[in-house]
Amino acid sequence: MEIEVRTQSNVKIITLRGRLNLGEPLDRLNATVTDLLNEGHSRFLLDLQEVPTLDSSGIGLLVRFLTNVKQRGGSLKLLNPSKFAVQTLQLVRVLSLFEVFEDPQLAVASFR
């Protein structure tokens, strides 16, 4: 799992590349988001275009992040989730919890 974090218009864009599943990938993502939250950031856009699969642990982590961010008055949105990621999130009935975007500029603008 590769994790790249950049900032655009005060939004932390987290680009993930690789499988989002139990073990080291989740540990790294958890540490990255936790550090950003502890630094006071509360506006996140998760780019899932290059995440071919995610398991129940990955789904759980996304929902936990969403909850933590909302409790801090922020928001977490998804950008370009892969077809498999969308199907998986729909299957476990959590996709509707997230705002999903295909265009990065529209996604960033939605935080205003």
N, C-alpha and C positions, 0 to 999 in steps of 0.2 A: 504494500500500500504506500503510495506516494501522496504526500499532503503538501499543498502549496497554499499559502495564505497571502492575499494582497488586499489593499484597501482602495475603495473607490467611493467617493462621496460619503465618507464616514460609515461605509458598509464593509464588513469583513467578508470577503469572498474566499471561501475555502474550496479549492479544487481537489477532488479525490481521484486517484487513479489506481485501480485494482479492486480486489474483492473486499467487501466490508463484512467480515465475519469474525467469529470468536477468536480471541488470541491477540497476537501482536498488532494487527491492524486496528482493532477496536481500542486497544490500550493506547496506541499512539493518537488516534482521533480524540479519545476522551481527554488525554493530557493536553492536546492542542486547544480544544474548546474550553476546557476548564481554566487554562491559563488566560485565554482571551476574556472569559467572563470575570476572572479575578482582577484583570487589568481595567475592568469597567466597560468593556464593549458589550453591546446588547442588540446589535443589528447584524444578522448573519445570512449569507446566501451560500447554500451548499450546492456546488456544481457536481452532479452525479453522472454526467455524460459518459465518463470512462469507468463507471462501476458496473461490471458485468453481472455480479451477483451480490446479494446480501442475505444473511441468514436472520433467524429470529433474534439473535443477540444484537445484530446491527440495527434491526428495526426498533428494538427496545431502546437502544442508545439514542437513535434519532428522536423518538418520542420523549425520552427523558430530557434531552437537550431542549426540545421545544418547550417543555414544561418549565425548565429552569430559566430559560430566556424570557418567557412570558411573565414569570414571577418577578423578574427584574424590570418589567415594563418594556421589554424589547420584542423582537420577532425573529423567527427563523423561517426562511423560505427555501424552496428547492428549485434548482436550475437544471434543465435538460436531463431529468432522470432517464436512464436507459429503459427500453421497453420492458425488460425483465424486472427492473426495480419498480416500475409503475405497476406491473401485474402483481408482484409480490405485495406491495403496499395496499393494493386494492383487495387482494385475497384476505389479508388480515384486518381489513376495514379501518386502516389508519390514514390512507391517502388523503381523505377529505379533511384531515386535521391541518394539512399543509397547503400553503399557496404554492402553486407550481407554475414556473415560467419557462418559456423556450428562448426568449430573447434576453440577453444579459442586461442591455440598456433599460428595457422596460422593467426588469426585475429590480434593478438598483433604484430606478425612479419611483417604484412603488413604495419605497420606504419613506418617502417625503410626506 
